Amino acid sequence: MRNSGLEIEEVDYAKQGLTAATVEDIVAKAGSVAAVLNTRHATAKEKGWIEKPPSPSVFAKAVAADVNLLRRPILIDGKKVIVGFDKPAYAKLKPR
């Protein structure tokens, strides 16, 4: 992706963290909490979020405390979000 000619801003949220507002924006662009939820995370399993994801605000607060609840990577292209490794979706991105 780095050598593709695309303008990509990389955010290392594992080091910087994310605000609840940023997480809610990502969820809104992705369409649902389920689209961005890391289903392998212990908290997601313990709370039953895999079967019934929480509200975006509850999820955003949880992610602000533990960013590993988000699937990775997350690419934001304007109003679109690509979550997880999705080679076909990456191929559709156009250089600006």
Backbone torsions as a table, in degrees:
resi	resn	phi	psi	omega
1	MET	NA	-35.4	-176.6
2	ARG	-63.9	-32.6	-177.7
3	ASN	-100.4	19.4	-174.1
4	SER	-89.1	-7.4	-175.8
5	GLY	86.5	0.1	178.8
6	LEU	-85.0	146.2	173.5
7	GLU	-84.9	109.0	-176.5
8	ILE	-125.2	129.7	174.6
9	GLU	-103.0	120.7	-179.3
10	GLU	-95.4	128.2	176.3
11	VAL	-115.8	117.3	178.8
12	ASP	-87.6	79.8	-174.5
13	TYR	-72.4	-10.7	174.4
14	ALA	-68.5	-30.0	178.4
15	LYS	-95.3	-41.9	-174.4
16	GLN	-87.6	-25.5	-173.4
17	GLY	76.5	176.2	178.6
18	LEU	-135.5	148.9	175.0
19	THR	-81.1	159.4	177.2
20	ALA	-60.2	-38.1	-180.0
21	ALA	-63.5	-40.3	178.2
22	THR	-64.8	-42.0	179.3
23	VAL	-63.7	-43.4	178.5
24	GLU	-61.7	-36.8	177.5
25	ASP	-65.3	-43.2	178.1
26	ILE	-62.0	-44.3	179.0
27	VAL	-61.0	-43.9	-179.9
28	ALA	-61.7	-43.9	180.0
29	LYS	-68.9	-33.4	179.6
30	ALA	-77.4	-22.4	177.4
31	GLY	103.1	-19.4	179.4
32	SER	-173.6	161.9	174.0
33	VAL	-64.3	-40.0	-178.6
34	ALA	-57.7	-31.6	-178.6
35	ALA	-69.0	-23.9	-176.1
36	VAL	-116.3	-4.4	-176.6
37	LEU	-72.3	129.5	174.2
38	ASN	-80.1	101.7	-175.1
39	THR	-72.9	-7.5	177.8
40	ARG	-89.0	-11.7	-175.9
41	HIS	-71.3	137.6	-178.1
42	ALA	-58.1	-41.1	-179.7
43	THR	-62.7	-42.1	179.3
44	ALA	-61.1	-39.0	179.4
45	LYS	-71.2	-47.6	-177.1
46	GLU	-61.5	-37.7	-176.7
47	LYS	-88.5	-1.8	179.2
48	GLY	73.7	21.1	-176.8
49	TRP	-71.4	-19.4	179.9
50	ILE	-66.9	-42.7	178.9
51	GLU	-80.0	-36.9	-177.3
52	LYS	-139.7	89.6	-178.3
53	PRO	-60.1	150.6	179.5
54	PRO	-75.1	176.4	175.1
55	SER	-67.4	158.3	178.8
56	PRO	-57.5	-37.4	-178.3
57	SER	-69.7	-39.6	177.1
58	VAL	-65.5	-44.4	179.1
59	PHE	-62.8	-43.6	-179.2
60	ALA	-59.5	-41.8	178.3
61	LYS	-65.8	-38.7	179.0
62	ALA	-66.6	-40.8	179.7
63	VAL	-68.8	-35.5	177.3
64	ALA	-59.6	-30.5	178.2
65	ALA	-86.2	-30.2	-178.0
66	ASP	-148.6	96.8	-175.8
67	VAL	-65.1	-15.4	179.9
68	ASN	-69.7	-5.0	173.5
69	LEU	-72.4	-14.8	177.6
70	LEU	-89.9	139.4	170.8
71	ARG	-68.7	155.5	179.4
72	ARG	-131.0	158.6	-13.6
73	PRO	-76.2	166.9	174.9
74	ILE	-121.4	120.7	175.9
75	LEU	-112.4	128.9	179.0
76	ILE	-111.6	122.7	179.4
77	ASP	-123.8	87.8	-177.0
78	GLY	66.7	-114.5	-179.1
79	LYS	-95.0	-1.0	-180.0
80	LYS	-101.9	149.4	175.9
81	VAL	-130.3	134.7	173.5
82	ILE	-113.3	121.6	-176.8
83	VAL	-114.5	131.5	-178.9
84	GLY	80.4	170.7	180.0
85	PHE	-75.1	110.3	-176.1
86	ASP	-133.1	82.4	-174.9
87	LYS	-55.3	-44.3	177.8
88	PRO	-60.5	-38.8	178.7
89	ALA	-68.5	-37.9	177.4
90	TYR	-62.0	-39.4	-178.2
91	ALA	-63.6	-25.6	-179.1
92	LYS	-81.4	-12.3	179.4
93	LEU	-69.6	140.2	-177.8
94	LYS	-115.4	140.8	176.6
95	PRO	-61.6	149.7	178.7
96	ARG	-100.2	NA	NA
